[in-house]
Amino acid sequence: MTLYYLGNFRTEEQRAEMQRLEAAGICIFCPGQLPESPEQPVVLRTAHWTVRPNRYPYKGTQEHLLLIPNEHVTDLIELSPEAQQDFWQALGQVREQYALTYYGLGARNGDFRFTGGTIEHLHIHIVVGDVDNPDHEPVRIKLSSRPKPE
């Protein structure tokens, strides 16, 4: 299995970055690999989680953040009890920091080729729709996919 599944990329830029990271054997979400950048500042760190904006936000979002665990797992159930408990603390801090009165959560668990995911490292999407936009379209999150034959 690879770290990235190219069948679910959303932009050519994202695909190229996934190919580059795959070739280098880098899981971009593992500690020490998560780059700091002005476009994607880390907005929160807890003992077990890092929160930052999604580099490739979903269409129709006003805010799209990623909660990324330090542990390299593919399922919320695989997280240590400490990381599971710390998830709720991190989510609460994000909700308070961004004064969120509504938001959606998205998590893909297990084999990412079948869940619509692009990376084999659990992460949770916090999505706020751009409802003030007169051309608002509901945010769509892909939660399943069928792998292309190899």
C-alpha positions as CSV (number, residue, x, y, z in Angstrom):
1,M,0.0,0.0,0.0
2,T,1.1,3.5,-0.7
3,L,0.8,6.7,1.4
4,Y,-1.3,8.5,-1.2
5,Y,-4.2,7.4,-3.4
6,L,-4.1,9.4,-6.7
7,G,-7.6,8.3,-7.7
8,N,-9.2,10.9,-5.4
9,F,-7.2,14.1,-6.1
10,R,-9.2,17.2,-6.7
11,T,-6.8,19.5,-8.5
12,E,-3.7,18.9,-10.7
13,E,-1.6,20.8,-8.1
14,Q,-2.8,18.4,-5.4
15,R,-2.0,15.4,-7.6
16,A,1.5,16.7,-8.4
17,E,2.2,17.3,-4.7
18,M,0.9,13.8,-3.8
19,Q,3.2,12.2,-6.4
20,R,6.2,14.2,-5.1
21,L,5.6,13.2,-1.5
22,E,4.9,9.6,-2.5
23,A,8.2,9.4,-4.4
24,A,10.0,10.8,-1.4
25,G,8.2,8.4,1.0
26,I,6.9,11.4,3.1
27,C,3.7,11.3,5.0
28,I,2.9,15.0,5.0
29,F,0.7,14.6,8.2
30,C,3.3,12.8,10.4
31,P,5.1,14.9,13.0
32,G,8.2,16.5,11.7
33,Q,6.8,16.4,8.1
34,L,4.0,18.9,8.5
35,P,5.5,22.0,7.0
36,E,4.9,25.5,8.4
37,S,3.8,28.0,5.8
38,P,2.0,31.4,5.8
39,E,-0.7,29.9,3.6
40,Q,-1.3,27.0,6.1
41,P,-0.3,28.2,9.5
42,V,-0.7,25.8,12.4
43,V,-3.6,27.3,14.3
44,L,-3.5,24.9,17.3
45,R,-1.3,22.2,18.7
46,T,-2.3,20.0,21.6
47,A,-0.4,17.0,23.0
48,H,-1.8,14.7,20.3
49,W,-3.3,16.9,17.5
50,T,-2.3,19.7,15.1
51,V,-4.9,21.9,13.5
52,R,-4.4,23.9,10.3
53,P,-6.3,25.1,7.2
54,N,-6.8,22.6,4.4
55,R,-4.4,23.4,1.5
56,Y,-7.1,22.1,-0.9
57,P,-10.4,23.3,0.7
58,Y,-13.7,21.9,-0.5
59,K,-15.8,24.1,-2.9
60,G,-18.3,26.3,-1.0
61,T,-16.4,26.5,2.3
62,Q,-15.9,29.6,4.3
63,E,-13.5,27.7,6.6
64,H,-12.0,24.3,6.1
65,L,-9.6,23.1,8.8
66,L,-7.9,19.7,9.4
67,L,-7.4,18.1,12.8
68,I,-4.4,15.9,12.3
69,P,-3.3,13.3,14.9
70,N,0.3,12.9,15.7
71,E,-0.2,9.1,15.5
72,H,0.0,7.6,12.1
73,V,-3.3,5.6,12.0
74,T,-6.1,5.1,9.5
75,D,-9.0,4.8,11.9
76,L,-10.2,6.9,14.9
77,I,-10.6,3.6,16.8
78,E,-6.8,2.9,16.4
79,L,-5.9,6.1,18.2
80,S,-4.5,5.7,21.7
81,P,-7.0,6.5,24.5
82,E,-5.1,9.7,25.2
83,A,-5.3,10.9,21.6
84,Q,-9.0,10.0,21.5
85,Q,-9.7,12.0,24.6
86,D,-7.5,14.9,23.4
87,F,-9.5,15.1,20.1
88,W,-12.5,16.5,22.1
89,Q,-10.3,19.1,23.7
90,A,-8.8,20.1,20.4
91,L,-12.2,20.3,18.7
92,G,-13.5,22.4,21.6
93,Q,-10.6,24.8,21.4
94,V,-11.1,25.2,17.6
95,R,-14.8,25.9,18.1
96,E,-14.0,28.5,20.7
97,Q,-11.1,30.1,18.8
98,Y,-13.1,30.4,15.6
99,A,-16.4,31.2,17.4
100,L,-18.1,28.5,15.5
101,T,-21.9,28.3,15.9
102,Y,-22.2,25.7,13.2
103,Y,-19.8,23.3,11.4
104,G,-19.6,19.9,9.9
105,L,-17.1,17.2,10.7
106,G,-15.9,14.6,8.2
107,A,-13.7,11.6,9.0
108,R,-12.7,8.8,6.7
109,N,-11.7,5.6,8.4
110,G,-9.9,2.5,7.1
111,D,-8.6,1.9,3.6
112,F,-8.5,5.3,2.1
113,R,-8.9,4.0,-1.5
114,F,-12.5,3.1,-0.6
115,T,-13.4,6.2,1.6
116,G,-12.7,9.0,-0.9
117,G,-9.4,9.9,0.8
118,T,-6.1,10.9,-0.6
119,I,-3.7,10.1,2.2
120,E,-3.1,7.1,4.5
121,H,-3.1,9.2,7.7
122,L,-6.3,9.8,9.6
123,H,-7.5,13.4,9.7
124,I,-10.7,15.1,10.5
125,H,-12.3,17.8,8.4
126,I,-14.0,20.8,10.1
127,V,-16.0,22.5,7.4
128,V,-18.0,25.7,7.6
129,G,-20.1,26.4,4.5
130,D,-19.9,29.9,2.9
131,V,-23.6,30.5,3.6
132,D,-23.3,34.3,3.3
133,N,-22.2,34.0,-0.4
134,P,-25.3,34.7,-2.6
135,D,-24.1,31.9,-4.9
136,H,-23.8,29.5,-2.0
137,E,-23.7,25.8,-2.9
138,P,-23.8,23.1,-0.2
139,V,-20.4,21.7,0.6
140,R,-20.0,18.1,-0.6
141,I,-17.5,15.7,1.0
142,K,-16.7,12.5,-0.7
143,L,-17.0,9.5,1.7
144,S,-16.6,6.6,-0.7
145,S,-14.7,5.7,-3.8
146,R,-14.0,2.6,-5.9
147,P,-10.3,2.1,-6.5
148,K,-9.3,2.0,-10.2
149,P,-7.8,-1.4,-11.2
150,E,-4.1,-1.4,-11.1
